[in-house]
């Protein structure tokens, strides 16, 4: 049967792809520094093989035949073929030479970023990033676009996303969120000095493991490690790995990066095993993926019920620092809204200003209106304008994110989209799961996880992001749900 031949080919391609992912994971966690050169070569070779396999003429013939005879297929099979054919046509636009060059450049750029960040020097990184941006502009031209080169790159992370739509969305963010944050800034601020006392690394690590287990993260099908930038990677639903970052003088950093990556990990562990290698076994989009991490990190992990459930355990690990801190005090400290330098440690409201800055930078880079050498100056000016903070160093500024070193141009907007999807999904979950927040207060996260498995995880790419949102919540993505959530929560915290 042609469908079985199609499936067999995609599974083999997935095997190679996940092998590349293992090399990438190792590069970001345990690889010796001197291994960088050969690792770049190895990953480039495998990327070239994947491209060759996926653009093979025989696979194209199989896809065409299956697409021309849809009546012989189930609805899920038809959707798999449609999605793979779309990806096949897109990949045919690349040459193997371009794929290998992009892979090699990515590895070299990542290594350069790591060193530049350690040395607090953008100058050494700039030539590598310039090469990367040049390649991404060429990639946009290869893929093609109607109105804006950035559209071609956005589509890789959030299918269907366009500059025209995101401009409108971020305009809503400015017009509604900025004013609300100003009201909070004028209110009496909560105290969180206890978050920045000394918290031993080993005890933080153990507490993080406890939180992941409570969420339902399966350590029989995953593990956690340390990395410079927290991330999640998957080699199959039975091997999903997360990383965290621990600072001994900032308890916030570990806790919410741990919960955030745990949300990503739960999504990957919830994808159907039977669909391995196929679109129906993959996450829909980065916006939907981010909705899962943001839902757990913010709606759950920054909620009062969550800390009523976990304060006792936190006291056990850090009695000296926290014995006088109760759940409500901790909850308010976890939700302080104040402008900051680091995106990953920003509160859930000003976070979107960080994304706005990166969105504007990426658009300008793709348009050729901004040159890489001018990035630090441009970045610092925008942070002062939008967030009112002065950037003291490259490491705390333009070098803080890993994404550009990976060539992930078009990725950042999905973070904001994810937050907005998360608020909409959680509002629906509260309606459909009886006494959900009481269950969370009792430390029972299982009902929520089961709901997410049923409503979102198990579907893979069967639905588009827009279709899934409508199916789960009854309407397409609506920024109103995020503003309702933010207004209700923070008006109470700040007595507005």
Order of alpha helices (4+ residues) and beta strands (2+ residues): alpha-alpha-alpha-alpha-alpha-alpha-alpha-alpha-alpha-alpha-beta-beta-beta-alpha-alpha-alpha-alpha-alpha-alpha-alpha-alpha-alpha-alpha-alpha-alpha
